Amino acid sequence: MTGPTVRFMSNLLDTSTVTTAQAAYQGGAQQTFDELGTALRDVIFCVVDLETTGGSAAGGSSITEIGAVKVRCGEVLGEFQTLVRPSEPIPPFISVLTGITNSMVADAPRIETTLPAFLEFARGCVLVAHNAPFDVGFLRHYCAATGIGWPRFDVLDTAKLARRVITRDDAPDCKLSSLARLFHASTTPNHRALSDARATVDVLHGLLERLGNLGVHTLEELQTFSSRVSAAQRKKRHLAEQLPHAPGVYLFRDHRGKVLYVGTSKDLRSRVRTYFTASETRSRMGEMVGLAESVEAIACTTALEAEVRELRLIAEHRPRYNRRSKFPERVSWVKLTVEPWPRLSLVRQVLDDDADYLGPFRSRKQAEAAVAALHESFPIRQCSGRLPKKPSGSACALAEMGRCLAPCDGTAREGDYLITVESVRRSLDSSPAPVTAAIGKRMEALACAERFEEAASHRNRMTSFVRAAARTQRLRALTGCAEIVAARRGDDGRWAVHVIRHGRLAAAGVIPTGVSAREWTDALRRGADTVVPGPGPAPAATAEESEKLLRWLEQPGVRLVHVDGTWSCPINGAESRRELLDAIDASRDSMTRFDDPRQSATLSRPAR
């Protein structure tokens, strides 16, 4: 055999039709029904089968035969068949199985010749194979071995599809021979590449017929089909048809109009469509879609605006199927109280009382750990009651151990106590060094005594405090600015502009082409929401919203247009301990413990 045999059927569609279909598949033509994806009748499938000398290309096995059939809309467009001369002899048991002998492939072309010919035959098609990982794995391996770039084929596996559609009542298994009998294939599989490819074509058509009865009519639906997606769920895909291809927020509502779920996407229609396919694998979402009767979309000018609107809508509606951000008021704060003898207290709400607040904490446990770190570092009182200016009680056990200045028994001097309180305030607002130094010293002592679990507990307290202090200081830096106007160029070359006031998004937009950027930005600022700040580190929005804005501002390419205030963090603030936090995270990610906490104790020392 001197080369591959390629046969095109006499009933091949005209060239213009095939070219249009291929271009449509590759994204080069606009579809008539965009919301439905690529209709299966427009897709050209290339069904391929290989014969090999073994089960693994990486293990040294070679391809001995390639067979392929190109079909569209149930019609055969062409066939490809060639033997391939392997780099090693064909094992006897393979020759018995396939009927391909060493003498048959002695004059056959090498894979370096046959592979480019096959790729040209399959260009623009969706590859189909029975047990596709095997066949496609061999093809990709030899593309890499011969220096040929692998085309961006979409791949369908008829074996995988069959397992989702065929029941035990239909066939005992999903082998090609069993499926060929089930669908009355015109060709019987015989372990020769072209024959098996022809049989796979009939199996593909049989599967597509069954899937069509289940509402699968597009390539996208076929690729994501799963038996876990009910027919009722797939029938609701029309809910996405009227949504725009734009960034924004979508709300699933039930028959009473109650919001079930809120989400965001850069492409509303494409994202909502996935809820009706196997792309969505969360069982809770399947339940939600079953209850949904409508989908509302709120188009946004930028992706950041959509993310912020999502947070606000979740907090407003508290949808039952949203797990995060439903109850922003349930966070915890650590408060340094304002009273004659200040103390640390865990609270749920920030008041306008001139107190210092640390947080917010997503869990009470983290807040308690941060308080423990502060109590470990400063002898501030830990009793919960409010003390008079001149207390006359009795000292507690902490005072006897030297861990409290004991204002309760009247022996503490007010000036000394307030100096300690001021040190606590500086640790909250400007530098965590006293806390990290005190706990680091304690950890080192525990490590020397081989009390590693206790040392790890102190480490966790320290990291809870440092993280919270860093979060609070970053929030205060942003929310202390009356206004920040920033812009970033998008992938389309247009500038997205956001107006942020006291850590709250007040306006967003994209500068149109052909206008004065300065005049347009000034108009956006004039039309922005008025924001009146309240108390605390997050005075005008949830901490989650302000942090989302911070992450956007810190992206590469963001340009500050206008800043009303001073946006800065303390030079020795908690953010300067990022190296410590990253090192601890890295140790946890690598599934190692600080069995010797002297490592983290060393990291806690201030840089020299």
C-alpha positions as CSV (number, residue, x, y, z in Angstrom):
1,M,0.0,0.0,0.0
2,T,1.6,3.3,-1.1
3,G,-0.7,5.8,0.7
4,P,-4.0,6.5,2.3
5,T,-7.2,5.9,0.4
6,V,-9.6,8.8,0.5
7,R,-13.1,8.3,-1.1
8,F,-15.6,11.1,-1.4
9,M,-19.2,10.1,-2.1
10,S,-20.8,11.1,-5.3
11,N,-23.7,12.6,-3.4
12,L,-21.4,15.0,-1.6
13,L,-23.1,18.4,-1.0
14,D,-21.9,21.3,-3.1
15,T,-18.6,22.9,-2.0
16,S,-20.2,26.2,-0.9
17,T,-22.6,24.3,1.5
18,V,-19.8,22.3,3.1
19,T,-17.6,25.4,3.5
20,T,-20.4,27.3,5.1
21,A,-21.1,24.5,7.6
22,Q,-17.5,24.2,8.5
23,A,-17.1,28.0,9.0
24,A,-20.2,28.0,11.1
25,Y,-18.8,25.3,13.3
26,Q,-15.5,27.1,13.6
27,G,-17.2,30.4,14.6
28,G,-16.8,32.1,11.3
29,A,-20.5,32.5,10.5
30,Q,-23.4,33.9,12.5
31,Q,-26.1,31.3,13.2
32,T,-29.7,32.0,12.6
33,F,-30.8,30.8,16.0
34,D,-27.9,32.0,18.1
35,E,-29.5,31.2,21.4
36,L,-29.8,27.5,20.4
37,G,-26.1,27.0,19.5
38,T,-24.9,25.0,16.5
39,A,-27.7,22.7,15.1
40,L,-26.6,19.1,14.8
41,R,-27.8,19.1,11.2
42,D,-25.0,21.6,10.4
43,V,-22.2,19.7,12.1
44,I,-19.8,17.6,10.1
45,F,-18.7,14.6,12.1
46,C,-15.5,12.7,11.4
47,V,-15.9,9.2,12.9
48,V,-12.4,7.6,13.4
49,D,-11.1,4.3,14.5
50,L,-7.5,3.1,14.9
51,E,-5.8,-0.3,15.1
52,T,-2.6,-0.4,17.1
53,T,0.1,-2.8,18.3
54,G,-0.8,-2.3,21.9
55,G,-2.8,-0.3,24.4
56,S,-0.6,2.7,25.1
57,A,1.1,5.2,22.8
58,A,3.2,6.4,25.7
59,G,4.3,2.8,26.3
60,G,5.7,2.5,22.8
61,S,2.7,1.1,20.9
62,S,2.3,2.1,17.3
63,I,-0.7,2.8,15.0
64,T,-1.2,0.1,12.3
65,E,-4.3,1.4,10.6
66,I,-6.5,4.5,10.4
67,G,-10.1,4.4,9.2
68,A,-12.5,7.4,9.2
69,V,-15.9,8.3,7.8
70,K,-17.0,11.9,7.4
71,V,-20.8,12.4,7.8
72,R,-23.2,15.3,7.9
73,C,-27.0,15.3,8.5
74,G,-26.9,11.5,8.2
75,E,-25.2,11.5,4.9
76,V,-21.7,10.1,4.2
77,L,-19.4,12.7,2.7
78,G,-16.2,10.7,2.4
79,E,-14.1,7.9,3.8
80,F,-10.4,7.6,4.7
81,Q,-8.4,4.4,5.1
82,T,-4.8,3.6,5.3
83,L,-2.4,1.0,6.8
84,V,0.5,2.4,8.7
85,R,3.9,0.8,9.0
86,P,4.7,0.5,12.8
87,S,8.1,1.0,14.3
88,E,8.1,-2.5,15.8
89,P,6.7,-5.9,14.8
90,I,3.0,-6.5,15.3
91,P,2.5,-9.0,18.2
92,P,1.0,-12.3,17.1
93,F,-2.1,-11.9,19.3
94,I,-2.8,-8.5,17.7
95,S,-2.5,-10.0,14.3
96,V,-5.0,-12.8,15.3
97,L,-7.3,-10.1,16.6
98,T,-7.2,-7.6,13.7
99,G,-6.0,-9.8,10.8
100,I,-3.3,-7.2,10.1
101,T,0.1,-8.9,9.7
102,N,3.7,-7.7,9.4
103,S,3.7,-8.5,5.7
104,M,0.6,-6.3,5.1
105,V,2.2,-3.2,6.6
106,A,5.7,-3.8,5.2
107,D,5.2,-1.4,2.3
108,A,2.7,0.9,4.1
109,P,3.6,4.6,4.7
110,R,4.9,5.7,8.1
111,I,2.8,7.7,10.5
112,E,4.8,10.9,9.5
113,T,3.0,10.6,6.1
114,T,-0.4,9.3,7.1
115,L,-1.1,11.6,10.0
116,P,-1.0,14.9,8.1
117,A,-3.3,13.3,5.4
118,F,-5.8,12.3,8.1
119,L,-5.7,15.7,9.8
120,E,-6.4,17.3,6.5
121,F,-9.3,15.0,5.9
122,A,-10.8,15.7,9.3
123,R,-10.2,19.5,9.3
124,G,-13.2,21.5,10.4
125,C,-15.0,18.4,11.8
126,V,-16.0,17.2,15.2
127,L,-14.0,14.0,15.9
128,V,-16.1,11.0,17.0
129,A,-14.7,7.7,18.3
130,H,-15.9,4.8,20.4
131,N,-13.8,5.0,23.5
132,A,-12.4,8.3,22.2
133,P,-9.6,8.7,24.9
134,F,-7.8,5.7,23.3
135,D,-8.0,6.8,19.6
136,V,-7.5,10.5,20.3
137,G,-4.7,9.8,22.8
138,F,-2.7,7.9,20.0
139,L,-3.3,10.7,17.5
140,R,-2.3,13.5,19.9
141,H,0.8,11.5,21.0
142,Y,2.0,11.1,17.4
143,C,1.3,14.7,16.6
144,A,3.6,15.7,19.4
145,A,6.2,13.0,18.4
146,T,6.3,14.2,14.8
147,G,6.1,17.9,15.5
148,I,2.6,18.4,14.1
149,G,0.3,20.9,15.9
150,W,-2.8,19.3,17.2
151,P,-5.9,21.0,15.7
152,R,-8.5,22.2,18.1
153,F,-11.0,19.4,17.5
154,D,-14.1,19.0,19.6
155,V,-14.4,15.3,20.5
156,L,-17.4,13.1,21.1
157,D,-17.2,9.7,22.6
158,T,-20.0,7.4,21.6
159,A,-19.2,5.0,24.4
160,K,-19.6,7.8,26.9
161,L,-22.8,8.9,25.3
162,A,-24.2,5.4,25.2
163,R,-23.5,4.9,29.0
164,R,-25.8,8.0,29.5
165,V,-28.6,6.8,27.2
166,I,-28.5,3.0,27.0
167,T,-30.0,0.9,29.7
168,R,-29.3,-2.8,30.6
169,D,-32.7,-3.6,29.0
170,D,-31.4,-2.3,25.7
171,A,-28.0,-3.9,25.7
172,P,-25.8,-5.9,28.1
173,D,-23.0,-3.4,27.8
174,C,-21.8,-0.5,25.8
175,K,-19.2,-2.2,23.6
176,L,-19.2,-1.3,20.0
177,S,-20.4,-4.8,18.9
178,S,-23.3,-4.7,21.4
179,L,-24.4,-1.2,20.2
180,A,-24.0,-2.2,16.6
181,R,-26.5,-5.0,17.1
182,L,-28.8,-2.7,19.1
183,F,-29.0,-0.1,16.3
184,H,-28.9,-2.7,13.4
185,A,-25.7,-1.3,12.0
186,S,-25.1,-2.1,8.3
187,T,-21.5,-3.0,9.1
188,T,-20.4,-5.5,11.6
189,P,-17.3,-4.5,13.7
190,N,-14.4,-6.7,13.0
191,H,-11.4,-4.9,14.5
192,R,-10.5,-3.3,11.2
193,A,-10.3,0.5,11.3
194,L,-12.7,1.4,8.5
195,S,-15.3,-1.3,9.3
196,D,-15.3,-0.2,12.9
197,A,-15.6,3.4,11.9
198,R,-18.6,2.6,9.7
199,A,-20.3,0.7,12.5
200,T,-19.6,3.7,14.8
201,V,-21.4,6.0,12.3
202,D,-24.5,3.9,12.7
203,V,-24.2,3.8,16.4
204,L,-23.8,7.6,16.4
205,H,-26.9,8.1,14.4
206,G,-28.8,5.7,16.7
207,L,-27.7,7.7,19.7
208,L,-28.6,11.0,18.1
209,E,-32.1,9.8,17.3
210,R,-32.6,8.9,21.0
211,L,-31.1,12.1,22.2
212,G,-33.3,14.1,19.8
213,N,-36.4,12.6,21.6
214,L,-34.9,14.0,24.8
215,G,-34.6,17.5,23.5
216,V,-31.0,17.5,22.4
217,H,-30.8,19.3,19.1
218,T,-27.5,21.3,19.2
219,L,-23.8,20.5,19.4
220,E,-23.6,22.3,22.7
221,E,-26.4,20.3,24.2
222,L,-24.9,17.1,22.9
223,Q,-21.5,17.8,24.4
224,T,-23.0,18.5,27.8
225,F,-25.7,16.0,27.8
226,S,-26.1,13.9,30.9
227,S,-28.8,11.6,32.1
228,R,-28.7,13.5,35.4
229,V,-30.4,16.4,33.6
230,S,-34.1,15.7,33.5
231,A,-36.2,16.3,30.4
232,A,-38.2,18.9,32.3
233,Q,-34.9,20.7,33.1
234,R,-33.8,20.7,29.5
235,K,-37.2,22.0,28.3
236,K,-36.6,25.2,30.4
237,R,-33.7,26.3,28.3
238,H,-36.1,28.7,26.6
239,L,-35.8,30.8,29.7
240,A,-32.3,31.9,28.5
241,E,-33.4,32.8,24.9
242,Q,-34.3,36.5,25.6
243,L,-31.2,37.2,27.7
244,P,-28.5,39.4,26.3
245,H,-24.9,38.5,25.5
246,A,-23.7,41.1,28.0
247,P,-22.3,41.2,31.5
248,G,-24.8,41.4,34.3
249,V,-26.8,39.7,37.0
250,Y,-29.4,37.0,36.6
251,L,-32.2,36.1,39.1
252,F,-34.1,32.8,39.0
253,R,-37.6,33.2,40.3
254,D,-40.3,30.7,41.1
255,H,-44.0,30.8,40.2
256,R,-44.7,33.4,43.0
257,G,-41.9,35.7,41.8
258,K,-39.7,34.9,44.8
259,V,-36.0,34.9,44.0
260,L,-34.4,31.5,44.2
261,Y,-30.9,32.2,43.1
262,V,-28.8,35.2,42.1
263,G,-25.7,34.9,39.9
264,T,-23.4,36.9,37.7
265,S,-21.7,36.4,34.4
266,K,-19.8,38.2,31.7
267,D,-22.3,36.7,29.2
268,L,-25.8,36.3,30.7
269,R,-27.3,34.2,28.0
270,S,-24.4,31.7,27.7
271,R,-24.2,31.3,31.5
272,V,-27.9,30.8,32.1
273,R,-28.1,28.3,29.3
274,T,-25.6,26.1,31.2
275,Y,-28.1,25.5,34.0
276,F,-30.2,23.4,31.6
277,T,-27.3,21.1,30.5
278,A,-24.8,18.8,32.2
279,S,-22.4,21.7,32.5
280,E,-24.2,22.3,35.8
281,T,-23.4,19.4,38.1
282,R,-24.5,20.7,41.5
283,S,-27.6,18.8,42.6
284,R,-28.9,21.9,44.4
285,M,-28.9,23.8,41.2
286,G,-30.9,21.0,39.5
287,E,-33.5,21.3,42.2
288,M,-33.5,25.1,41.8
289,V,-34.0,24.9,38.1
290,G,-36.9,22.5,38.6
291,L,-38.7,25.2,40.7
292,A,-37.8,28.2,38.5
293,E,-40.4,29.7,36.2
294,S,-38.6,32.8,35.0
295,V,-35.2,34.3,34.8
296,E,-34.7,38.1,35.2
297,A,-31.5,39.7,33.8
298,I,-30.0,43.0,34.8
299,A,-27.5,44.1,32.3
300,C,-24.4,46.0,33.6
301,T,-21.9,48.1,31.8
302,T,-18.9,46.3,33.4
303,A,-18.2,43.0,35.0
304,L,-17.2,44.7,38.3
305,E,-20.6,46.4,38.4
306,A,-22.3,43.0,37.9
307,E,-20.3,41.4,40.8
308,V,-21.3,44.3,43.1
309,R,-24.9,44.1,42.1
310,E,-24.9,40.4,42.8
311,L,-23.7,40.9,46.4
312,R,-26.3,43.6,47.0
313,L,-29.1,41.5,45.5
314,I,-28.2,38.4,47.5
315,A,-28.2,40.5,50.7
316,E,-31.5,42.0,49.8
317,H,-33.4,38.8,48.7
318,R,-31.5,36.2,50.6
319,P,-32.2,33.5,48.0
320,R,-32.5,30.0,49.5
321,Y,-30.1,28.5,46.9
322,N,-27.3,31.0,47.4
323,R,-24.9,29.9,50.2
324,R,-22.5,32.8,50.4
325,S,-23.1,36.5,51.1
326,K,-26.7,35.9,52.2
327,F,-26.3,37.3,55.7
328,P,-23.6,40.0,55.8
329,E,-24.8,41.1,59.2
330,R,-23.8,37.8,60.8
331,V,-20.0,38.7,60.7
332,S,-18.2,39.3,64.0
333,W,-16.1,42.3,65.0
334,V,-13.6,42.7,67.8
335,K,-14.2,46.0,69.6
336,L,-11.9,48.0,71.8
337,T,-14.5,49.5,74.1
338,V,-14.7,53.2,75.1
339,E,-15.1,53.2,78.9
340,P,-13.0,54.1,81.9
341,W,-11.2,50.8,81.8
342,P,-11.4,49.7,78.1
343,R,-11.5,46.0,77.2
344,L,-11.8,43.8,74.1
345,S,-15.3,42.6,73.2
346,L,-16.9,40.5,70.4
347,V,-19.8,42.3,68.8
348,R,-22.1,41.8,65.7
349,Q,-22.6,45.4,64.9
350,V,-20.4,48.5,64.4
351,L,-21.7,51.5,66.3
352,D,-21.0,55.2,66.1
353,D,-19.3,55.3,69.5
354,D,-15.7,56.2,68.6
355,A,-14.5,52.7,69.5
356,D,-11.8,50.9,67.5
357,Y,-13.0,47.8,65.6
358,L,-11.1,44.9,64.1
359,G,-12.6,42.8,61.4
360,P,-15.0,41.7,60.1
361,F,-14.5,38.0,60.9
362,R,-16.4,35.4,58.9
363,S,-16.6,33.2,61.9
364,R,-16.8,33.7,65.6
365,K,-14.0,31.2,66.1
366,Q,-11.6,33.3,64.1
367,A,-12.6,36.4,66.1
368,E,-12.0,34.6,69.4
369,A,-8.5,33.5,68.2
370,A,-7.6,37.1,67.4
371,V,-8.8,38.2,70.8
372,A,-6.7,35.5,72.4
373,A,-3.6,36.7,70.5
374,L,-4.2,40.2,71.9
375,H,-4.7,39.0,75.4
376,E,-1.5,36.9,75.1
377,S,0.4,40.1,74.1
378,F,-1.1,42.8,76.4
379,P,-2.2,42.6,80.1
380,I,-5.5,44.2,79.3
381,R,-8.5,43.1,81.4
382,Q,-10.5,40.1,80.2
383,C,-13.5,40.4,82.5
384,S,-16.8,41.3,80.7
385,G,-18.5,43.7,83.0
386,R,-18.2,47.5,82.9
387,L,-16.0,48.8,85.7
388,P,-16.5,52.1,87.5
389,K,-13.8,54.8,87.3
390,K,-12.7,53.7,90.8
391,P,-13.3,50.0,91.1
392,S,-13.1,48.2,94.5
393,G,-13.4,44.6,93.6
394,S,-11.1,41.7,94.1
395,A,-8.3,40.6,91.7
396,C,-8.8,37.6,89.5
397,A,-6.5,34.6,88.8
398,L,-5.1,36.4,85.7
399,A,-3.9,39.2,87.9
400,E,-2.1,36.8,90.2
401,M,-0.4,35.2,87.2
402,G,0.8,38.7,86.0
403,R,-1.4,38.6,82.8
404,C,-3.7,41.5,83.8
405,L,-3.0,44.9,85.3
406,A,-6.0,44.2,87.6
407,P,-7.9,47.4,87.4
408,C,-10.8,45.6,89.2
409,D,-9.2,45.8,92.7
410,G,-8.1,49.4,92.3
411,T,-4.4,48.8,92.3
412,A,-3.8,49.6,88.7
413,R,-2.9,53.2,87.8
414,E,-5.2,54.7,85.2
415,G,-2.3,56.2,83.3
416,D,-0.4,52.9,83.0
417,Y,-3.6,51.1,81.9
418,L,-4.3,53.6,79.2
419,I,-0.7,53.3,77.9
420,T,-1.4,49.5,77.5
421,V,-4.7,50.3,75.8
422,E,-2.9,52.7,73.4
423,S,-0.5,49.9,72.5
424,V,-3.4,47.6,71.7
425,R,-4.9,50.4,69.5
426,R,-1.6,50.8,67.6
427,S,-1.5,47.1,67.0
428,L,-5.0,47.3,65.5
429,D,-4.4,50.4,63.5
430,S,-0.8,50.5,62.4
431,S,1.6,47.7,63.4
432,P,1.1,44.1,64.6
433,A,4.8,43.8,65.6
434,P,4.1,43.7,69.4
435,V,1.7,40.8,68.9
436,T,3.8,38.8,66.5
437,A,6.9,39.3,68.6
438,A,5.2,38.3,71.9
439,I,3.6,35.2,70.4
440,G,6.7,34.3,68.4
441,K,8.7,34.3,71.6
442,R,6.1,32.1,73.3
443,M,6.1,29.7,70.3
444,E,9.8,29.4,70.4
445,A,9.8,28.5,74.1
446,L,7.1,25.9,73.5
447,A,8.9,24.5,70.5
448,C,12.1,24.1,72.6
449,A,10.0,22.2,75.2
450,E,8.7,20.1,72.3
451,R,5.1,21.2,73.0
452,F,4.4,21.5,69.4
453,E,0.6,21.3,69.5
454,E,0.4,24.3,71.9
455,A,2.9,26.2,69.7
456,A,0.6,25.5,66.7
457,S,-2.4,26.8,68.6
458,H,-0.5,30.1,69.3
459,R,0.5,30.3,65.6
460,N,-3.2,30.0,64.6
461,R,-4.1,32.8,67.0
462,M,-1.4,35.0,65.6
463,T,-2.4,34.4,62.0
464,S,-6.1,35.1,62.8
465,F,-5.1,38.5,64.3
466,V,-2.6,39.4,61.5
467,R,-5.1,38.6,58.8
468,A,-7.9,40.6,60.5
469,A,-5.6,43.6,61.1
470,A,-4.5,43.5,57.5
471,R,-8.1,43.4,56.3
472,T,-9.1,46.2,58.6
473,Q,-6.2,48.4,57.6
474,R,-6.8,47.9,53.9
475,L,-10.5,48.6,54.3
476,R,-9.9,51.8,56.3
477,A,-7.4,53.0,53.6
478,L,-10.1,52.7,50.9
479,T,-13.2,53.7,52.8
480,G,-11.4,56.8,54.2
481,C,-11.3,58.3,50.7
482,A,-14.4,60.3,49.9
483,E,-14.0,59.4,46.2
484,I,-11.7,57.4,44.0
485,V,-12.2,57.4,40.2
486,A,-10.2,54.7,38.4
487,A,-10.1,53.3,34.8
488,R,-8.9,50.2,33.2
489,R,-8.6,49.3,29.5
490,G,-10.5,46.2,28.5
491,D,-9.6,43.5,26.0
492,D,-11.7,45.4,23.4
493,G,-9.6,48.5,23.9
494,R,-12.3,50.5,25.6
495,W,-11.8,52.0,29.1
496,A,-14.1,50.9,32.0
497,V,-14.4,53.7,34.6
498,H,-15.6,53.2,38.2
499,V,-16.5,55.8,40.8
500,I,-15.9,54.6,44.3
501,R,-17.1,56.6,47.3
502,H,-16.1,55.5,50.9
503,G,-15.6,52.0,49.6
504,R,-19.0,51.8,47.8
505,L,-19.4,51.6,44.1
506,A,-21.3,54.8,43.1
507,A,-21.1,54.6,39.3
508,A,-19.7,52.5,36.5
509,G,-19.5,52.9,32.7
510,V,-17.4,52.4,29.6
511,I,-16.1,55.4,27.7
512,P,-17.7,55.5,24.2
513,T,-15.5,56.0,21.2
514,G,-15.1,59.4,19.8
515,V,-15.8,61.4,23.0
516,S,-13.7,63.4,25.3
517,A,-12.6,61.0,28.1
518,R,-12.3,63.8,30.6
519,E,-15.7,65.3,29.9
520,W,-17.3,61.9,29.9
521,T,-15.7,60.9,33.2
522,D,-16.7,64.2,34.8
523,A,-20.3,63.6,33.7
524,L,-20.1,60.1,35.2
525,R,-18.9,61.6,38.5
526,R,-21.7,64.1,38.6
527,G,-24.3,61.4,38.1
528,A,-22.8,59.0,40.6
529,D,-24.7,58.0,43.8
530,T,-24.3,60.2,46.8
531,V,-22.8,58.2,49.6
532,V,-23.0,59.2,53.3
533,P,-20.5,57.2,55.4
534,G,-21.3,55.6,58.7
535,P,-18.9,54.4,61.4
536,G,-16.3,51.6,61.3
537,P,-13.9,50.2,58.7
538,A,-16.8,49.5,56.2
539,P,-18.9,52.7,56.6
540,A,-20.9,52.7,53.4
541,A,-21.0,49.1,52.0
542,T,-20.4,45.5,53.1
543,A,-16.8,44.6,53.7
544,E,-17.1,42.1,50.9
545,E,-18.1,44.8,48.4
546,S,-15.3,47.1,49.4
547,E,-12.8,44.2,49.2
548,K,-14.0,43.3,45.7
549,L,-13.4,46.9,44.7
550,L,-10.0,46.8,46.3
551,R,-9.0,43.7,44.2
552,W,-10.1,45.5,41.1
553,L,-8.1,48.6,41.9
554,E,-5.0,46.6,42.6
555,Q,-5.1,44.9,39.2
556,P,-2.3,45.6,36.7
557,G,-3.3,48.3,34.3
558,V,-5.7,50.2,36.5
559,R,-5.2,54.0,36.4
560,L,-6.2,56.4,39.1
561,V,-8.1,59.4,37.5
562,H,-9.0,61.2,40.7
563,V,-8.5,60.6,44.5
564,D,-10.2,62.6,47.2
565,G,-8.3,61.7,50.3
566,T,-5.2,59.6,51.1
567,W,-5.2,56.0,50.0
568,S,-2.4,54.3,51.9
569,C,-1.7,51.7,54.4
570,P,0.7,51.9,57.4
571,I,4.3,51.2,56.3
572,N,4.8,48.7,59.1
573,G,1.2,47.6,59.0
574,A,-0.2,44.1,59.0
575,E,0.2,43.9,55.2
576,S,3.9,43.9,55.8
577,R,3.5,40.5,57.3
578,R,2.2,39.0,54.1
579,E,5.3,36.9,53.8
580,L,4.5,35.3,57.1
581,L,1.0,34.5,56.1
582,D,2.0,33.1,52.7
583,A,4.6,30.9,54.3
584,I,2.1,29.4,56.7
585,D,-0.4,28.9,53.9
586,A,2.2,27.2,51.8
587,S,3.0,24.8,54.6
588,R,-0.7,23.9,54.9
589,D,-1.2,23.5,51.2
590,S,1.7,21.1,51.0
591,M,-0.1,19.0,53.7
592,T,2.8,19.5,56.2
593,R,2.4,20.6,59.7
594,F,4.7,22.8,61.7
595,D,5.9,19.9,63.7
596,D,8.8,22.2,64.6
597,P,7.0,25.6,65.2
598,R,10.4,27.2,65.6
599,Q,10.2,27.7,61.8
600,S,7.1,29.9,62.1
601,A,8.5,31.6,65.2
602,T,11.4,32.7,63.2
603,L,9.1,34.1,60.5
604,S,7.3,36.1,63.1
605,R,10.3,38.2,64.0
606,P,10.4,41.7,62.5
607,A,12.6,42.1,59.5
608,R,16.0,43.8,60.2
